[in-house]
């Protein structure tokens, strides 16, 4: 999956993407960081809400956090550096599905939480583009409804 990630388009070969693979007992540390971040954002948050947050990284066998270490002032625009990390994340998601795993890309408040980023060693000014949870594919459930691409397409 990570081999697929680093094959993402990367204008300028800046390799701004960063990956944190969380598995095994490290999931418990990530769980604590989720709880700490929720409390930091809202000191009045309920204990039940904190426990709900803490449960999120424990739902899957592996979690991969994808960030972008931006090279500010570089001739390659910052948006392109972020998009390279996003493309790497999409490649991870596609590779996980191709290998038969269940996988889901999420964002949420932790992606924007400076303390959460610092826990990872990421500069608080740099973005987390997503968090991918990977585990066993669950059978059943309705297919995800997708829009008609022609509703968003103009032919010139």
C-alpha positions in Angstrom: 0.0 0.0 0.0 2.8 2.4 0.8 4.5 1.5 -2.5 1.4 2.5 -4.2 1.3 5.7 -2.2 4.7 6.9 -3.3 3.8 6.4 -6.9 1.3 9.3 -6.7 1.8 12.4 -8.9 4.3 14.7 -7.2 5.1 17.9 -9.1 8.7 18.8 -8.4 9.4 15.4 -6.7 9.1 17.2 -3.3 7.8 14.1 -1.6 5.8 16.1 0.9 3.7 13.1 2.0 4.2 11.6 5.4 2.6 8.4 6.7 2.1 7.2 10.2 1.1 3.5 10.3 -0.6 2.7 13.6 -1.2 -0.9 14.5 -1.0 -3.2 17.5 -0.6 -1.5 20.9 0.1 1.8 19.2 -3.6 2.0 18.5 -4.1 2.5 22.3 -1.7 5.5 22.2 -3.6 6.9 19.2 -6.9 6.4 21.1 -5.5 8.5 24.0 -4.5 11.2 21.6 -8.1 11.2 20.2 -9.5 11.6 23.7 -7.0 14.4 24.6 -7.7 16.3 21.4 -11.5 16.1 22.1 -11.0 17.5 25.6 -8.6 20.2 24.4 -11.2 21.4 21.8 -14.0 21.4 24.4 -13.1 21.2 28.1 -16.7 20.6 28.9 -17.0 17.6 26.6 -18.9 14.7 28.2 -17.1 11.5 29.3 -19.3 9.6 26.8 -18.1 11.8 23.9 -14.5 11.3 24.9 -15.0 7.5 25.0 -16.6 7.6 21.6 -13.7 9.5 20.2 -11.2 7.1 21.8 -13.0 4.2 20.3 -12.5 5.4 16.7 -8.9 4.2 16.1 -9.7 0.9 17.8 -12.3 -0.1 15.3 -9.7 -1.2 12.6 -6.6 -3.3 12.7 -4.5 -0.6 11.1 -4.8 3.1 10.8 -2.7 5.2 8.5 -2.5 9.0 9.0 -1.4 10.9 5.9 0.1 14.4 6.3 1.9 16.8 4.0 5.1 18.5 5.1 4.8 21.7 3.0 7.9 23.4 1.6 6.8 27.0 2.0 8.2 29.5 -0.5 9.0 26.8 -3.0 8.2 27.3 -6.7 5.8 24.4 -6.5 2.5 25.9 -5.1 1.5 24.7 -1.6 -1.9 23.4 -3.0 0.0 21.1 -5.4 2.1 19.8 -2.4 -1.1 19.0 -0.5 -2.7 17.4 -3.6 0.4 15.1 -3.9 -0.3 13.9 -0.3 -4.0 13.5 -1.1 -3.1 11.5 -4.2 -0.9 9.3 -2.1 -3.8 8.8 0.3 -6.1 7.8 -2.5 -3.5 5.3 -3.8 -3.4 3.7 -0.3 -7.1 3.5 -0.2 -7.3 1.9 -3.7 -4.4 -0.5 -2.9 -6.2 -1.6 0.3 -9.4 -2.3 -1.6 -7.5 -4.1 -4.4 -5.9 -6.3 -1.8 -9.4 -7.2 -0.5 -9.4 -5.2 2.7 -12.1 -2.9 4.0 -10.8 0.6 4.1 -12.3 4.0 4.8 -10.7 7.5 4.4 -11.9 10.0 7.0 -11.0 13.4 8.2 -12.6 15.3 11.1 -11.5 17.6 13.9 -8.2 15.8 14.7 -6.9 16.6 11.2 -7.0 20.3 12.2 -6.0 19.9 15.8 -2.5 21.4 16.4 -1.8 19.3 19.4 -2.8 16.1 17.6 -0.4 17.0 14.8 2.3 17.7 17.3 1.8 14.2 18.8 2.7 12.8 15.4 5.7 15.1 15.0 4.0 17.1 12.3 4.3 20.9 12.2 1.0 22.3 13.4 0.9 24.5 10.2 1.1 21.4 8.0 -2.1 19.6 7.0 -3.3 16.1 7.8 -5.0 15.2 4.5 -6.7 12.1 5.9 -6.9 9.1 8.2 -7.4 5.7 6.6 -8.8 2.9 8.7 -8.0 -0.6 7.3 -9.4 -3.9 8.4 -11.5 -6.9 7.4 -14.1 -6.1 4.8 -17.6 -6.4 6.3 -20.1 -8.2 4.1 -23.5 -6.9 3.4 -24.9 -3.4 3.6 -26.3 -1.4 0.8 -24.0 -0.2 -2.0 -22.9 3.4 -1.7 -25.0 5.6 -3.9 -22.8 7.6 -6.3 -23.8 10.6 -8.3 -24.0 10.7 -12.1 -20.6 12.1 -13.2 -22.3 13.9 -16.1 -24.0 16.1 -13.6 -20.6 17.6 -12.9 -19.1 17.5 -16.4 -19.0 20.0 -19.2 -17.8 19.0 -22.7 -16.1 21.7 -24.6 
